[in-house]
Every structure is written in C-alpha cells, then in structure tokens.
Amino acid sequence: MPINSNHHHKGQTRARLNHRVRKIPKSYYFFLRSTLKLITSTPFWTLSTVGNLTVFTFAGIFYYVEAEANPLVDEYMDCLWWAFATVTTVGYGDITPLTTLGRIVGISLMLIGTALFASYVAMFADAFMKAETDFRNSQKATKPESLANKVD
C-alpha cells in the first residue's frame, strides 16, 4: 500500500517515513558533512578561483597568439572553449593551436590542468580520510568498554 494512501493516519505515514530516514547509515552523515565542509572551505575556493583565473588568462593568451594565424579562432569565446577543454584534458580537437607559441601555451595549460586535478583529488581524499577517522572514533565511543577492547 502506498505511503501517501488515504487509508493511513498522518501519524503512521510520518512514522514510516521517519523509519526510512533512520535506515541511512551513520557513515553517510560523516561523508556528507565532510564534503560540505570541504566545498565551503577557503582552500577549496582559493584553488577554484586560481584555477578559473588561470583558464581565463590562458584563453586570452591563446587568443592573442592564435587569432591571426588560426581560422578556427574568431573570438575570445572560441579560446575560452579551447582553454576549458584543454585544462580538463577533454581536448575535443575542434580547435587546435597552429603556431609554436600556441602549442607551448596548450602544453602549459595541460600541465596546469593535471596539477589542479591532482590538488582537488588530494583535498577530497584528505576530507574523506578525516571523515572515516571521525566515524571510526565515534563508533569506538559508542561501544561499551568491554566490547571495544575485544573488537580492537
């Protein structure tokens, strides 16, 4: 019978929903809390700001270097598209540098993109490891002393 059926009293429906919510493992709360803490942290926003400024700057440099030589570069937005595709290592290939200096700009942006990605991975890994440690510590704190010694 559906939860929102008229056959159930509102209190019973609420109790069933509360029962379902309680089935969410406690470890997920630690995971969600650590993710929220990370994406609202100063280091995360600093890295995101620096990364985006880098992309916009490299798009401008690419435009300056390639606009005259490359028929696929008509406007700055073309270069911004290229920069985001390059820094994320997607590399669609619809716009490619034709000049040597343009290729150096592209290679530099690829290396920076790899470093940015590695930095994000390290931040998330650190946050998740801290969440795992916090979760395990909370589990130990809730066990009776006699059981905690036997399990560990």
C-alpha distance (Angstrom), angle and dihedral (degrees) to the residues before:
residue distance angle dihedral
M1 . . .
P2 3.84 . .
I3 3.77 118.8 .
N4 3.79 93.9 -123.8
S5 3.80 93.3 50.6
N6 3.80 116.7 133.9
H7 3.81 89.1 -127.5
H8 3.80 91.6 76.5
H9 3.73 126.3 75.2
K10 3.83 113.1 -119.6
G11 3.80 90.7 -115.2
Q12 3.79 91.4 55.1
T13 3.80 91.4 49.5
R14 3.79 91.5 49.8
A15 3.80 90.2 48.4
R16 3.81 91.1 52.4
L17 3.80 91.3 49.7
N18 3.79 91.5 47.6
H19 3.79 89.2 50.5
R20 3.80 90.3 53.9
V21 3.80 92.4 48.5
R22 3.80 91.0 51.2
K23 3.81 90.1 57.7
I24 3.81 90.6 71.3
P25 3.79 105.9 108.0
K26 3.77 116.6 -111.8
S27 3.80 90.1 -125.2
Y28 3.84 89.8 68.1
Y29 3.78 90.3 59.3
F30 3.79 90.0 54.8
F31 3.82 89.7 47.7
L32 3.82 93.4 49.5
R33 3.79 92.9 44.3
S34 3.80 92.3 50.8
T35 3.81 91.8 47.2
L36 3.80 91.9 50.5
K37 3.79 90.7 46.3
L38 3.81 90.5 51.1
I39 3.80 98.2 47.7
T40 3.80 91.0 49.0
S41 3.81 94.3 47.5
T42 3.79 125.3 110.0
P43 3.84 95.1 -122.4
F44 3.81 91.3 53.6
W45 3.81 93.1 50.2
T46 3.79 91.7 43.0
L47 3.79 91.4 53.8
S48 3.81 91.1 45.4
T49 3.80 92.2 49.6
V50 3.80 93.9 46.5
G51 3.80 90.6 46.3
N52 3.79 94.0 51.1
L53 3.80 93.1 44.2
T54 3.79 87.8 51.6
V55 3.80 91.5 52.9
F56 3.81 92.8 48.5
T57 3.81 91.4 46.4
F58 3.79 94.0 48.7
A59 3.81 89.7 47.6
G60 3.80 88.2 56.4
I61 3.78 92.4 47.7
F62 3.80 90.3 47.8
Y63 3.79 90.4 50.7
Y64 3.79 91.3 50.5
V65 3.80 92.1 48.5
E66 3.82 100.8 39.2
A67 3.84 106.9 29.6
E68 3.81 95.8 91.4
A69 3.80 97.6 36.6
N70 3.80 102.1 39.2
P71 3.83 120.0 66.7
L72 3.83 90.2 -163.1
V73 3.81 91.5 63.2
D74 3.81 107.2 79.3
E75 3.80 100.7 148.1
Y76 3.80 144.0 2.2
M77 3.84 91.5 -92.0
D78 3.81 89.1 63.1
C79 3.79 88.3 56.5
L80 3.79 92.6 44.9
W81 3.81 89.0 53.4
W82 3.80 89.6 49.4
A83 3.83 92.0 47.8
F84 3.82 94.2 51.6
A85 3.81 91.8 45.3
T86 3.81 89.3 49.3
V87 3.81 99.7 44.5
T88 3.81 91.4 49.2
T89 3.82 89.2 48.5
V90 3.80 90.0 -124.4
G91 3.79 91.6 120.2
Y92 3.80 102.2 -177.2
G93 3.79 91.0 -169.6
D94 3.78 94.8 -137.5
I95 3.81 89.4 117.2
T96 3.78 118.9 32.5
P97 3.78 129.4 172.0
L98 3.80 116.0 -103.5
T99 3.80 99.9 -174.1
T100 3.78 126.6 71.5
L101 3.79 91.1 -122.8
G102 3.82 89.6 49.8
R103 3.79 89.8 53.7
I104 3.81 91.0 50.0
V105 3.81 88.6 51.7
G106 3.83 88.8 50.3
I107 3.79 94.0 49.0
S108 3.80 90.9 48.3
L109 3.78 91.3 50.9
M110 3.82 91.0 48.8
L111 3.81 90.7 53.8
I112 3.79 92.1 46.5
G113 3.82 90.0 48.6
T114 3.78 90.9 53.2
A115 3.82 90.8 50.1
L116 3.81 91.5 48.3
F117 3.79 91.2 50.0
A118 3.80 91.2 48.9
S119 3.81 89.9 50.2
Y120 3.80 91.9 52.4
V121 3.80 91.3 47.7
A122 3.81 90.4 50.7
M123 3.82 91.7 49.3
F124 3.80 93.0 50.6
A125 3.80 93.2 43.5
D126 3.80 90.6 51.7
A127 3.81 92.0 48.2
F128 3.81 92.3 48.8
M129 3.79 93.0 46.9
K130 3.81 89.6 52.0
A131 3.80 89.7 48.9
E132 3.80 90.3 50.8
T133 3.80 90.9 49.9
D134 3.82 91.7 47.5
F135 3.81 90.3 48.8
R136 3.80 93.2 49.8
N137 3.80 91.3 46.7
S138 3.81 90.5 51.0
Q139 3.81 89.8 50.2
K140 3.79 91.2 52.1
A141 3.80 90.9 48.5
T142 3.81 92.2 54.5
K143 3.82 95.7 49.7
P144 3.79 119.8 91.1
E145 3.80 111.3 -106.4
S146 3.82 94.1 -112.0
L147 3.83 92.5 53.5
A148 3.81 93.9 43.5
N149 3.82 90.9 58.2
K150 3.80 92.9 48.4
V151 3.84 95.5 48.0
D152 3.78 97.0 46.4
